[in-house]
Amino acid sequence: MTRATWGTRLGFVLAAVGSAVGLGNIWRFPWLTATNGGSAFLLLYVLLILLVGVPGLLGEMVIGRRSRRNPVGAFDALGGRRFRALGGLALVASVVVLSFYSVVGGWILRYTAASVTGAYFEAPQAYFAAVDFGPAAVGFHALFLLATVAVVYAGVDRGIEVATTVMVPGIVLLFGVLAVWVATLPGSAGGYEFYLSLDLAYLRANFFDVLVAAAGQALFTLSVGAGAMLTYASYIDEDRSLVADGTLIAVLNTGIGVLAGLVIFPLLYSLGVPPGSGGPGALFVSLAGAFADLPASRLVGVVFFGVVLLAALSSAISIFEVLVAYLVDEHGLGRSRAVAGVGGLFFLTGSAAALSPSLFALLADTIANLALTVTLLGFLLFCGWVLGRDAIAEYERGAGRVARLTGRPWYYAVAVVVPLFLAFTLATGVGTLVGAPVSAPQAAVIAVAAVGGTALATRFLVEPT
Ligand code: TRP
């Protein structure tokens, strides 16, 4: 059987933007900006997207397009059997991310439906507390997963591509309409101030923490580190510029994140609700509760949660596809059987997270970040030290003259600079997790040792060709 491919270039870009635009843009990014120095943070964030996020994204795309395989098969094909474990890491990271993501997707589905009757208007806090975890959360997680299954089942070009080609423009359009509309509400002006006012002093005082948080967000929001972009890029069958595609994906993703903030904060201000500091409560309690006081409150609720639902769904699809591609490529399963198997697995892992708040928090707050960082670190070191010249060749294939000039700088970024940065954040993150805080200089030493050591080790691991 021939391997699936995208129908059009735009189809690939929109599918990738659909993957990137999700809960990260709507629920994490706006609050991160507002509480970390406003437009000063935004500037730093854009820089990190360009210096860490985009190079990482292109690293995944290079591996995917060069191998035309799922993550496990990709490392096997490009580096030999010993590197299959790197792809295995991506499968683990995918399971970790979708297990909690699908639970939140279930909440959003429930809120979209509940907006029709205004069920949460009266007592938003109590409503959320009653539905967040437990059997009902399992049910809505299952429904959300079922929607994901339906799209993935229909195939790469006929399912994922068709769905995201409708969903992504829909997200932009609906958020655009909402952003214009909230600007007309009385009292909304304070929201822009809160969101984007320049606070350099804050950034200067907390530079280090902000930097690490922003870098983590830059990776999560671009869907890097779980093999999703690798898998999507493996379905590309033309020589076109990965650099142009990757940059476009990052620009659209950042734009939609900023747009989400332009809806949320003016809305909260016009209704006199304190924005709080983010987290599930911000979306499902403050914001949802505020809808009650609006004219056409139910319509606003349906539209708002409907957009968020589209965004979450198109992200979940990309994670789900990683495991489907693995089963199809490596185990020769037909698509329908693979989808059924992966669906069953995610039903179980997501249900566990929907029943246990502590498991959910562990996955969402800690394990996901670590798993994504470790995986990406492995991917990039592979690009830099195993693929080497081939990585640059793949990067430059189909790229225009200007983009080709970035080939070498990109190579040094993925071989050395970004890995150092990732290893550094990893060292601090693990230190905090195990209760043995690692200082910045210590983390720097660990990072240099880890990256240098792996680089050396790959010299001995690579099979002579
Ligand atoms: N980028 C998505 C968001 O911002 C989430 C996501 C989708 C993701 N696929 C991923 C995150 C793969 C990490 C890895 O919500």
Boltz pocket constraint, residues with backbone or C-beta under 6 A from the ligand:
constraints:
  - pocket:
      binder: B
      contacts: [[A, 19], [A, 20], [A, 21], [A, 22], [A, 23], [A, 24], [A, 25], [A, 97], [A, 219], [A, 220], [A, 221], [A, 222], [A, 223], [A, 224], [A, 225], [A, 226], [A, 227], [A, 228], [A, 315], [A, 316], [A, 318], [A, 319], [A, 372]]
      max_distance: 6.0
